[in-house]
Amino acid sequence: MALRVLAYVGLGVGTALFALPLLWLLSTPFDAAPRYAVRPPSEFTLGNFGEIGRNPYAVSSLVNSVVLALGTMVVVVVAAALAAYALSRVRLPGRDALLYALLLLSSVITGTAAMVPIFLLIFQLNLIDTRAGVILVLSGGLLPAAIFLLKDFIDTIPRSYEESARVFGASPLQILRHIVAPVARPGLATIAVWTMVQVWGSFLTPFILLRDPTKQPAAVVVRTLYTEGGSPNLALISSFSLLYSVPVVLMYLFAWGRYGFRFHGGIKS
């Protein structure tokens, strides 16, 4: 009984630690005199959001984040689907070892450690200060894990689904598009949401590769929301952070409600 009480107390404390920042984020943007303390707004106002709208870079940075997230998501989902389907259906010597090596290297050699050669490569490709260069770099970092996850999902799809299509002369791309992809939609949705969340919070890559402030995403622009004395402007930071969080939360809830994110196979029981 005592252990159960301690467990409930621990869960309660942990829940409170996670809930307090969220409560602060939900209340502070509407407070005319925001503070670090979690409290109801002393004077309700929407003026903080008006200041965000008047900021020359805030709104455009949210649009830039959407462009980078969507562009990277398309590249990762398409490339991962093609690679995962090929690795799932074609027996190659050392296939599993290659997958684990890619996953290991992608986790060991992080973007921070590889940023110097990545910067030199993007510079030689003349893609510095372009969204395409950022999308390519972010896609390359996320692809190994995406391929690894999606291959396990495609492995569970029965091959008998594809045999009938082959009898009627369907090509591998047609089979992937019309048979495998519809069945694997929960897996593709999970990869898409995971990719967009990773890109949405990415700071280092766009910070280094994008020089023009009008092209920088919200994760980079948020560092500029400080007063002249260097103190954080709580009104602007809280309002911008709330706007910054809403698209990802809505996308996650939509995908969760539609697909459920269950990696138990291609066919639901």
N, C-alpha and C positions, 0 to 999 in steps of 0.2 A: 504493500500500500504506500509506504514512504517513497519507494522508488518511482511509483507511478505519479505521485504528487510532484516529486522533483522533476520528472520528465515533462509534466504539464507546465510547471513553472519555467523550465528552460525553453519550451516552445513559446510560451507567452512572452518571455524576454526577447527571444529571437524575432518574433513577429513584430514586437514594438520597435526594435532597432531598424527593421526594414520599413515599417509603416511611417515612422516619424519623418524621414526625408520626403516621402510621398505626400504626406499631409502638408508639409512646408511648401512643396511645389504647387499644391492645389490651392493654397490660401494666400501665399505671399504676392502673386501677380495682381491680386485684386485689392491689395492694401496700399493706401496712399502713403503710409509711413512704414515700409517693410523693415523687419528686423530678422535676426537669425533665429529667434524663438518661434516655436510652433504655436500659433494663436489665431483666433478668428480675426478677420480684417478690422482694424480699429475704425477705419473709414473706407467704405467700399468705393472703388473707382475702376474705370476702364481706361484711364489715361495712360497707364503703363504700356498698354498695347498700342495706343496712339503714338507714343514715343518710338516704339519698335518700328511702326510703319513709316515714320519720318527718318529713320536711320537709312543712310544711302546704300548700305550693304546688307542689312539684315534680311529683307524680303528676298532679294536676289540670291542670297546665300542658301535659303531654303529651296529655291528653284534649282540651284546648282546641285544641291544634295540629292534632289529627286532625279535629276539627269544622270548623275554619277551612279546612283543606286540602281536605276532602271537599266542603264547601259551595261553595267557590270553583271546584273542579274541575267540579262538576255545572253551575254557571252558565256557566263558560267553554266547556265541551264542547258543551252544548246550544245556546248562543247562537252559538258559532263555526260549528257544523254548519249551523244555519239560514242564517246570513249567507253562509257560504262556498258553500253549495249554490245560493242565490239569485244570488250574484255570478258563479258558474261557469256557470249555465244561462241567465241573463237578460242580454241585451245592452243595456247602458245607456251612454249617452254619457258619456265621461270615467270609465268604471269603473276602468280600470287606474290612472289618475291619482289617483282617490280612494283606492285601496288603498295606493299608495305614500305618499300624503300622510298617511294614518292611521298607517302604519308609521313614517314620519319623525317625526311629532309625538309618537308614543308613546315614541320613543327620545330625542328632544331635550328634551321637557318631562317630566322625570322626576318621580317621586313627591315627592322632596325639594323641587324647585322649585315644585311645585303644591300643597304641603301646606297652605298658609294658605287658599287658596280652597276646597280640599277639606274642610278642617276646618269652615269657615263653612257650606258646603253641608250637610255631615252634621249640624251643629248645628241648622240650620233645619229639617231633616227629622226632628229629634228622635231621631237614631240614635247619639248619643254614648254610649259605654259599652255598646254592643250588638254582638254578633257579626255581626248582619245588616249593620250599617254597615261593618264591616271587610271582610266578604265582598264587598259591592258595590264598595268602593273598589279592592280588589285585583283583582276581576274586570274592572273598567274599565281598569285598567292593562295587563292581560295579553291582553285581547280582540283588539286590533289585530294583534299578532304571530300569535296563534292563528288568526285568520281568514286572514291572508296565507299561512301554512303549509298550512292545511287546504284552501284553494282550489286550490293547485297540485296537491294530491293528488287532489281530486275532478275536476279537469280531465282527468285521465288515464282516468277511468272511461268506457267507451263509452256513448254516448247510446242505442245500440240496446237496452241493457238496460232502459231506461225506456219505450221506445216500445210494447212489448208490454203493459206495465202500463197505459199510457194508453188503449190500445185497449179494455181491459176496464173502463175507468172509474175507475181509481185516481186519487186526488187527489195533489197535489204532496207533502203531508205523508206520505201512505201510501207514495209512491215513495221518499221520503227514509228512512223508517223501515224498510221491508221490502227495499229493493233497494240504495240507495246506502250506508246505514250499515253493513250486513253486509260489503260489499265494502271499505269504507273503514275497517274496524276497526283495521288497523295505524296509520293516521294518527290516528284518534281516541285510540288507546292512547298514542301518542307525545305528543299534546297533553295528555292527562290526566296522564301522569307528569311532563311538563315543568311543568304548572301546579302540581301538588302540591309539586314540589321548590322552585319559586319561592316559594310561600306558606309552606312549611315553614321556610325561612330568613329570612322577612321579619321585620324588627325595627321599623322606623320607624313604619309605619302602625298596627299594634296598640299600640305604645308610646304613641302620641299619642291614639288614639281610645278606648282602653280604660283606665278609671280603676280599676276593681275588680281587685285582685290575683288574685282567684279566677277571673277571666275571661281573664287574660293567657296567651298561648301560651309554649311552652318557650323560644323565641328571646328573649323578654323576661325571663323569670324567671331565666335563666342568669346574668344580670348581678348577681343578688343573692347568688350563692354565693361570698361572700368572708368573711374573718375580720373580727373587730371592729376590727383594726388596718388594714383595707383591703387586705390581701394576699389573693391568690387561694387558696381552699381547694382544693388540688390533688386531694384525695381525692374531694370532692363534684363538682368541675367535671369531672374525668375520667370518673367513674361516670355522671354525668348526660349528658355528651356522648356516651358510648357508647350509652346507652339512647335518646338523641335521634337517633342516626344509624341505628339498626337498622331502624325502619319504612321509611325511604326506600330503603335498600339492598335490603331484601326485595322491596319493590314494584317497584323497577327490575329486579331479577333475574327476577321473575315475568313482567313485561311483555316483557323482552328475550327470555326463553326461549319465550314464546308467540307474539309478533308480530315480533320481530327488528328493529323500528324501521327498516325500509328504505323510504325515500321514493322508490321507483322506479316508482310507479304503482299503480293499483288492482288489477291482475292480476299475480300472481306467475308468473314464467316457470319 
